[in-house]
Amino acid sequence: MEPESTLTACYRHPKVESHVRCTRCDRFICPDCMREAAVGHQCPECVREGARSVRQARTAFGGRITAVPLVTYVLIGLSVLAYVGELVRPAIVDRFEMLGAGLAGPDGGHYLWQASYPAELHVEGVVDGEWYRLLTGAFLHLPPTGGTFGILHIVMNMVSLWNIGRVVEAQLGRIRYLALYLLSALGGSVLVLLIAPYDPTLGASGAIFGLGAAYWVMARRLGADMAQVNRFMAGLLLWLVISAAMTSWEGHLGGLLTGGAVTLAYAYAPRDGRRALVQAGACAVLLVLLVVCAWVKVAELTGAR
């Protein structure tokens, strides 16, 4: 009688001889399937199962900890890409900047809004159903020789976004951070619509002011030394006042207030299983409020009320 074979094979590669067992499931694994573990080696399936069962580290505001400010990179990239588009095709600005109500002529000219207008003119702006302007304007900037700042407009905004955004993103996590940015941009546009609906505006400043408010609220919630943070906030508010004569202070203020409101909801939501639900609910309520305010103003401008 022949002796019973003592050869053992990898459970994933039956033709490969193996003498090492997975420390978790006790199956034989070959060198290609071995994964380092705290003690011994594990098979790929057990490693994946273990990763699913490990609780992911979270920030104080519920976001996943990330080392790379990916969303900030993307937002800067989109703004720069849009700016290149403006340089190639300047008409993009007129088509996508924030404008509550205006009139356009057959000659390509743009005229101040009025309820009654000649037949050769046509309505443009949010009042004409161009609701996308409430967000697209936040990704556009002044042309190199336009307005007071020219190319400095996008340069200053992108530097500010980099300096503030990556700090805020690290604390909030990517999803909360993106929601904060977009809601702040929307909040700035809605306040422009409510107060200065006939003024075309563009730029990421409203969203960046929202990030500034978020930075202050987070520092306050974390118990940080507020001396430096307060100096930063004072500078931000001072710029809000100074820029009133040169830029859209309504967009700045709207972004600041919206960003502060969103971050308050993030910071003071209960730290239990309800936290994500409360935070998402607060963002949804604020979104609905902004949309309703915009709709009421549009109805007022068009005389639909």
CORKAGI-V901721 format. One record per residue. N is the residue number from 1. SS is DSSP state (a for helix, b for strand, c for the rest). PHI is phi in degrees with one decimal (999 if undefined). BURIAL is + if it has 24 or more other ideal C-beta (glycine too) atoms within 12 Angstrom, else -. Layout:
# CORKAGI-V901721
N | SS | PHI | BURIAL
N | SS | PHI | BURIAL
This chain:
# CORKAGI-V901721
1 | c | 999 | -
2 | c | -78.6 | -
3 | c | -66.6 | -
4 | c | -66.3 | -
5 | c | -65.8 | -
6 | c | -108.1 | -
7 | c | -70.4 | -
8 | c | -124.3 | -
9 | b | -125.1 | -
10 | c | -65.1 | +
11 | c | -69.3 | -
12 | c | -95.7 | -
13 | c | -131.6 | -
14 | c | -57.6 | -
15 | c | -89.3 | -
16 | c | -103.6 | -
17 | b | -68.5 | -
18 | c | -144.3 | +
19 | c | -126.8 | -
20 | b | -111.4 | +
21 | b | -105.6 | -
22 | c | -66.7 | +
23 | c | -70.9 | -
24 | c | -102.1 | -
25 | c | -108.8 | -
26 | c | 71.5 | -
27 | c | -86.8 | +
28 | b | -72.4 | +
29 | b | -135.4 | +
30 | c | -88.6 | +
31 | a | -55.9 | -
32 | a | -69.2 | -
33 | a | -100.6 | +
34 | c | -73.8 | +
35 | b | -124.3 | +
36 | b | -57.4 | -
37 | c | -129.5 | -
38 | c | -56.6 | -
39 | c | -131.1 | -
40 | c | 72.4 | -
41 | b | -130.8 | +
42 | b | -127.0 | +
43 | c | -82.8 | +
44 | a | -57.8 | +
45 | a | -63.8 | -
46 | a | -69.6 | +
47 | a | -64.9 | +
48 | a | -64.2 | -
49 | a | -63.7 | -
50 | a | -66.1 | -
51 | a | -64.5 | -
52 | a | -68.5 | -
53 | a | -86.8 | -
54 | c | -82.8 | -
55 | c | -71.8 | -
56 | c | -72.3 | -
57 | c | -67.8 | -
58 | b | -126.4 | -
59 | c | -80.8 | +
60 | c | -64.3 | +
61 | c | -107.9 | +
62 | c | 95.4 | +
63 | c | -82.4 | +
64 | b | -74.1 | -
65 | c | -73.0 | -
66 | c | -131.4 | +
67 | c | -91.3 | -
68 | c | -110.7 | -
69 | c | -76.3 | +
70 | a | -60.2 | -
71 | a | -64.1 | +
72 | a | -61.9 | +
73 | a | -57.5 | -
74 | a | -65.3 | -
75 | a | -63.1 | +
76 | a | -64.8 | +
77 | a | -60.9 | -
78 | a | -64.6 | +
79 | a | -65.4 | +
80 | a | -66.5 | +
81 | a | -62.2 | -
82 | a | -63.9 | +
83 | a | -66.7 | +
84 | a | -61.3 | -
85 | a | -61.3 | -
86 | a | -62.0 | +
87 | a | -66.1 | -
88 | a | -75.8 | -
89 | c | -137.9 | -
90 | c | -57.2 | -
91 | a | -62.7 | -
92 | a | -58.9 | -
93 | a | -61.4 | +
94 | a | -62.6 | +
95 | a | -81.5 | +
96 | a | -123.6 | +
97 | c | -67.4 | +
98 | b | -72.2 | +
99 | c | -147.9 | +
100 | c | -72.9 | +
101 | c | -152.0 | +
102 | b | -158.3 | +
103 | b | -126.5 | +
104 | b | -121.3 | +
105 | c | -103.4 | -
106 | c | -65.4 | -
107 | c | -85.7 | -
108 | c | 87.1 | -
109 | c | -77.7 | -
110 | b | -120.1 | +
111 | b | -127.7 | +
112 | b | -66.3 | -
113 | c | -66.1 | +
114 | c | -150.3 | -
115 | c | -61.3 | -
116 | c | -107.9 | -
117 | c | -144.9 | -
118 | c | -60.5 | -
119 | c | -64.6 | -
120 | c | -75.2 | -
121 | c | -93.4 | -
122 | b | -133.4 | -
123 | b | -73.4 | +
124 | b | -140.3 | +
125 | c | 106.4 | +
126 | a | -61.1 | +
127 | a | -63.4 | +
128 | a | -97.1 | -
129 | c | 86.0 | -
130 | c | -88.3 | +
131 | c | -65.9 | +
132 | c | -60.7 | -
133 | a | -59.5 | +
134 | a | -61.6 | +
135 | a | -114.6 | +
136 | a | -64.0 | +
137 | a | -61.0 | +
138 | a | -74.3 | +
139 | a | -109.1 | +
140 | c | -109.6 | +
141 | c | -143.8 | +
142 | c | -61.1 | +
143 | c | -65.0 | +
144 | c | -52.8 | -
145 | c | -113.7 | -
146 | c | -96.6 | -
147 | c | 61.3 | -
148 | c | -79.7 | -
149 | c | -104.0 | -
150 | c | 61.1 | -
151 | c | -66.7 | -
152 | a | -63.0 | -
153 | a | -58.6 | +
154 | a | -73.3 | +
155 | a | -62.3 | -
156 | a | -64.5 | +
157 | a | -66.9 | +
158 | a | -71.4 | +
159 | a | -63.7 | -
160 | a | -64.4 | +
161 | a | -62.0 | +
162 | a | -65.7 | +
163 | a | -67.8 | -
164 | a | -89.5 | +
165 | a | -59.8 | +
166 | a | -67.9 | +
167 | a | -70.8 | +
168 | a | -67.4 | +
169 | a | -62.1 | +
170 | a | -62.3 | +
171 | a | -85.5 | +
172 | a | -90.9 | +
173 | c | 87.0 | +
174 | a | -67.6 | +
175 | a | -67.7 | +
176 | a | -63.9 | +
177 | a | -63.8 | +
178 | a | -63.9 | +
179 | a | -61.6 | +
180 | a | -60.0 | +
181 | a | -62.5 | +
182 | a | -68.1 | +
183 | a | -66.8 | +
184 | a | -64.6 | +
185 | a | -61.8 | +
186 | a | -65.9 | +
187 | a | -61.0 | +
188 | a | -63.5 | +
189 | a | -65.8 | +
190 | a | -65.8 | +
191 | a | -66.7 | +
192 | a | -61.4 | +
193 | a | -61.4 | +
194 | a | -73.1 | +
195 | a | -100.8 | -
196 | c | -131.7 | +
197 | c | -66.8 | +
198 | c | -94.6 | +
199 | c | -94.9 | +
200 | c | -71.8 | +
201 | b | -134.4 | +
202 | c | -158.8 | +
203 | c | 124.9 | +
204 | c | -87.9 | +
205 | a | -59.0 | +
206 | a | -58.7 | +
207 | a | -65.1 | +
208 | a | -69.7 | +
209 | a | -62.0 | +
210 | a | -63.3 | +
211 | a | -65.8 | +
212 | a | -62.8 | +
213 | a | -64.0 | +
214 | a | -62.9 | +
215 | a | -59.2 | +
216 | a | -67.1 | +
217 | a | -62.5 | +
218 | a | -64.8 | +
219 | a | -61.4 | +
220 | a | -62.6 | -
221 | a | -68.6 | +
222 | a | -84.2 | -
223 | c | 72.2 | -
224 | c | -73.8 | -
225 | c | -66.7 | -
226 | a | -83.6 | -
227 | a | -58.8 | -
228 | a | -68.7 | -
229 | a | -63.7 | +
230 | a | -65.8 | -
231 | a | -64.9 | -
232 | a | -61.6 | +
233 | a | -66.8 | +
234 | a | -62.7 | -
235 | a | -63.7 | -
236 | a | -65.2 | +
237 | a | -68.0 | -
238 | a | -63.2 | -
239 | a | -63.6 | +
240 | a | -59.5 | +
241 | a | -70.9 | -
242 | a | -63.7 | -
243 | a | -73.3 | +
244 | a | -58.5 | -
245 | a | -84.1 | -
246 | c | -122.0 | -
247 | c | -132.8 | +
248 | c | -84.7 | +
249 | a | -65.9 | +
250 | a | -63.6 | +
251 | a | -66.0 | +
252 | a | -63.4 | +
253 | a | -66.6 | +
254 | a | -61.5 | +
255 | a | -65.5 | +
256 | a | -60.6 | +
257 | a | -66.4 | +
258 | a | -67.2 | +
259 | a | -61.5 | +
260 | a | -63.8 | +
261 | a | -65.0 | +
262 | a | -62.2 | +
263 | a | -71.1 | +
264 | a | -60.1 | +
265 | a | -65.4 | +
266 | a | -63.5 | +
267 | a | -74.9 | +
268 | a | -112.2 | -
269 | c | -68.1 | +
270 | c | -59.8 | -
271 | c | -88.6 | -
272 | c | -144.9 | -
273 | c | -63.8 | -
274 | c | -87.3 | -
275 | a | -56.8 | +
276 | a | -61.2 | +
277 | a | -66.0 | -
278 | a | -64.8 | -
279 | a | -63.8 | +
280 | a | -65.3 | -
281 | a | -62.9 | -
282 | a | -64.0 | +
283 | a | -63.5 | +
284 | a | -65.5 | -
285 | a | -62.5 | -
286 | a | -64.8 | +
287 | a | -60.7 | +
288 | a | -61.4 | -
289 | a | -59.9 | -
290 | a | -64.5 | +
291 | a | -65.1 | +
292 | a | -63.1 | -
293 | a | -59.4 | +
294 | a | -65.4 | +
295 | a | -64.5 | +
296 | a | -62.1 | -
297 | a | -65.5 | +
298 | a | -63.6 | +
299 | a | -61.8 | -
300 | a | -65.6 | -
301 | a | -67.4 | +
302 | a | -89.2 | -
303 | c | 73.3 | -
304 | c | -80.6 | -
305 | c | -78.2 | -
